[in-house]
Amino acid sequence: MSENERGLIIVHTGAGKGKTTAALGIAFRAVGQGLRVLMVQFIKGSWHYGELDAARLLGEDRMRILPMGRGFVKVGVEKPDPADVRLVEEAWQFAREEIFRGEYDLVILDEINYAISYKMLEAEKVVEALKSKPEGIHVILTGRNAHPSLLEVADLVTEMREVKHPFQKGVLAQRGIDY
């Protein structure tokens, strides 16, 4: 495999909306090119998101999305619930195994940046795996506050910046747009 054909490490981060959406756009493009895609969702789990049904329509042999969390995680003064930490660790172990198994051409680690910034997962573990992943596997990492070591190892980093958001006017999340 030439340098021009190697698997990329892509990070979508920042405070603006669109990190998971951008990853899903790449996934959609990848499926269209015959690549197999796996998305492991580290935090999401309790809501029903439209991308789950869309992936089923594409077929699990092409795109698979696995919500492996319980939903929103409490942070700040409170430490994350040990059950949430355990789920993140299980999701990471599963995702890491899938990256190295090589069945998927693109593996999306959705909201992994949150898990790392909330101290539920060590950035060093992720960086080590990314540095030694199979050459042809693309990996996308999403979520705010991407760890500097992930930015360093990435081939492409996009920071989403919020300019304006409907929530500022009291408009709630919209079906098909936000979930």
C-alpha positions as CSV (number, residue, x, y, z in Angstrom):
1,M,0.0,0.0,0.0
2,S,1.4,3.4,-1.0
3,E,1.6,6.4,1.2
4,N,-1.3,7.9,-0.9
5,E,-3.5,4.9,0.0
6,R,-3.0,4.5,3.7
7,G,-5.7,4.5,6.3
8,L,-6.2,7.9,7.8
9,I,-6.7,9.0,11.4
10,I,-9.4,11.8,11.4
11,V,-10.5,13.9,14.4
12,H,-13.7,15.9,14.5
13,T,-13.7,18.1,17.6
14,G,-14.8,21.5,18.8
15,A,-17.8,23.1,20.5
16,G,-19.9,23.4,17.4
17,K,-22.5,20.9,16.1
18,G,-21.7,18.4,13.4
19,K,-18.9,16.1,14.6
20,T,-20.9,12.9,14.5
21,T,-22.8,14.2,11.4
22,A,-19.5,14.8,9.6
23,A,-18.3,11.3,10.5
24,L,-21.6,9.8,9.2
25,G,-21.1,11.7,6.0
26,I,-17.7,10.1,5.5
27,A,-19.3,6.7,6.4
28,F,-22.0,7.2,3.8
29,R,-19.4,8.0,1.2
30,A,-17.2,5.1,2.2
31,V,-20.2,2.6,1.9
32,G,-20.8,4.1,-1.6
33,Q,-17.2,3.2,-2.5
34,G,-17.7,-0.4,-1.2
35,L,-16.0,0.0,2.1
36,R,-17.3,-1.6,5.3
37,V,-18.0,0.8,8.2
38,L,-18.3,0.3,12.0
39,M,-19.4,3.1,14.3
40,V,-18.9,2.4,18.0
41,Q,-20.8,5.0,20.1
42,F,-19.1,5.5,23.4
43,I,-21.7,7.6,25.2
44,K,-24.9,7.3,23.2
45,G,-27.2,4.5,24.2
46,S,-30.5,5.5,25.6
47,W,-32.1,7.5,22.8
48,H,-33.2,6.3,19.4
49,Y,-31.1,8.1,16.8
50,G,-32.0,8.2,13.1
51,E,-28.6,7.0,12.0
52,L,-29.4,3.6,13.6
53,D,-32.2,3.0,11.1
54,A,-30.3,4.5,8.2
55,A,-27.4,2.0,8.8
56,R,-29.9,-0.9,8.9
57,L,-31.3,0.3,5.6
58,L,-27.7,0.2,4.1
59,G,-27.3,-3.3,5.5
60,E,-25.2,-4.6,8.5
61,D,-22.8,-6.1,6.0
62,R,-21.9,-2.6,4.9
63,M,-22.5,-0.4,7.9
64,R,-23.0,-1.2,11.6
65,I,-23.6,1.2,14.4
66,L,-23.3,0.0,18.0
67,P,-24.5,2.3,20.8
68,M,-22.5,1.0,23.8
69,G,-23.2,3.7,26.5
70,R,-26.2,4.6,28.6
71,G,-26.7,8.1,27.3
72,F,-25.7,11.3,29.0
73,V,-22.8,11.1,31.5
74,K,-22.6,13.3,34.6
75,V,-19.4,15.2,34.9
76,G,-18.0,18.2,36.7
77,V,-18.0,18.0,40.5
78,E,-19.4,14.5,40.3
79,K,-17.2,11.8,38.9
80,P,-18.8,9.7,36.1
81,D,-20.8,6.7,37.4
82,P,-18.6,3.6,37.7
83,A,-21.1,1.8,35.5
84,D,-20.5,4.4,32.7
85,V,-16.8,4.0,33.1
86,R,-17.1,0.2,32.7
87,L,-19.2,0.6,29.6
88,V,-16.6,3.0,28.1
89,E,-13.9,0.5,28.8
90,E,-15.9,-2.3,27.3
91,A,-16.6,-0.2,24.2
92,W,-12.9,0.7,23.8
93,Q,-11.9,-3.0,24.2
94,F,-14.4,-4.0,21.5
95,A,-13.5,-1.1,19.2
96,R,-9.8,-1.8,19.5
97,E,-10.3,-5.5,18.7
98,E,-12.4,-4.6,15.6
99,I,-9.7,-2.1,14.4
100,F,-7.1,-4.9,14.6
101,R,-9.3,-7.6,13.2
102,G,-9.5,-5.7,9.9
103,E,-13.1,-6.7,9.0
104,Y,-14.0,-3.0,8.6
105,D,-12.3,-0.4,6.4
106,L,-13.5,2.5,8.5
107,V,-14.0,2.5,12.3
108,I,-15.7,5.5,13.8
109,L,-15.1,6.0,17.5
110,D,-18.1,8.3,18.2
111,E,-17.8,10.5,21.3
112,I,-14.6,8.9,22.4
113,N,-13.1,12.4,22.9
114,Y,-15.7,13.0,25.6
115,A,-14.8,9.7,27.3
116,I,-11.2,10.7,27.4
117,S,-11.8,14.3,28.5
118,Y,-14.1,12.9,31.3
119,K,-11.2,10.7,32.4
120,M,-13.2,7.5,31.7
121,L,-10.5,6.3,29.3
122,E,-6.8,7.0,29.0
123,A,-5.7,8.9,25.9
124,E,-2.4,7.0,25.8
125,K,-4.2,3.6,25.2
126,V,-6.0,5.1,22.2
127,V,-2.9,6.8,20.8
128,E,-0.9,3.5,21.2
129,A,-3.6,1.6,19.3
130,L,-3.8,4.2,16.5
131,K,0.0,4.2,16.0
132,S,0.0,0.5,15.6
133,K,-3.3,-0.1,13.7
134,P,-3.3,-2.0,10.4
135,E,-2.1,0.3,7.7
136,G,-5.3,0.3,5.6
137,I,-7.8,1.0,8.3
138,H,-9.3,4.5,8.6
139,V,-10.3,5.7,12.0
140,I,-12.5,8.7,12.9
141,L,-12.6,10.0,16.5
142,T,-15.4,12.5,17.4
143,G,-16.3,14.6,20.4
144,R,-15.4,17.9,22.0
145,N,-12.1,18.5,23.8
146,A,-9.9,16.1,21.8
147,H,-6.8,15.3,23.7
148,P,-3.6,17.0,22.4
149,S,-1.9,13.6,21.8
150,L,-4.8,12.6,19.5
151,L,-4.5,15.8,17.6
152,E,-0.8,15.1,17.2
153,V,-1.2,11.5,15.8
154,A,-4.1,12.5,13.5
155,D,-3.8,13.0,9.8
156,L,-6.8,15.3,9.6
157,V,-8.3,17.4,12.4
158,T,-11.4,19.5,11.9
159,E,-12.6,21.8,14.7
160,M,-16.3,22.6,14.6
161,R,-17.0,26.1,15.8
162,E,-20.5,27.3,16.8
163,V,-21.4,30.5,15.2
164,K,-25.2,30.3,15.8
165,H,-27.4,27.6,17.2
166,P,-31.3,27.3,17.3
167,F,-31.1,26.3,21.0
168,Q,-30.1,29.9,21.7
169,K,-33.6,30.9,20.6
170,G,-35.2,28.1,22.6
171,V,-35.6,25.7,19.7
172,L,-35.3,22.1,20.8
173,A,-33.4,19.3,19.1
174,Q,-35.1,18.5,15.8
175,R,-35.9,14.9,14.6
176,G,-33.8,14.1,11.5
177,I,-31.4,17.0,12.1
178,D,-30.1,16.4,15.7
179,Y,-31.1,12.8,16.3
